Amino acid sequence: ISAVETGLTAESADVRESAQQLATIVREFAHDAWGVKAEHLTYRDAAVAGLDDLAQCLLGLYEAEFAEAEPAGLQPQIAEARTLVARWS
């Protein structure tokens, strides 16, 4: 998460690509924490599975990744990913 944030701060990373990277990180943690097969898990799949915190985090990342206009940044999504990961630790 810190590496993604650092890339954005240095403006060397694309916001959409960074959202994809964060989604991958969050899914990997879901796999490690709950044993959920999460590689291609969507936010809807997570919600149906009762993983509401994960679903909410993925939804924010989807919104950034697929926005029609270039998203301004990912600070709220980064904070949410950190909060989610901290709960698993």
Secondary structure, DSSP 8 states (H G I E B T S, - for coil): -HHHHHHHHTT-S-HHHHHHHHHHHHHHHHHHHH----TT--HHHHHHTT-HHHHHHHHHHHHHHT-SS--S--HHHHHHHHHHHHHH-
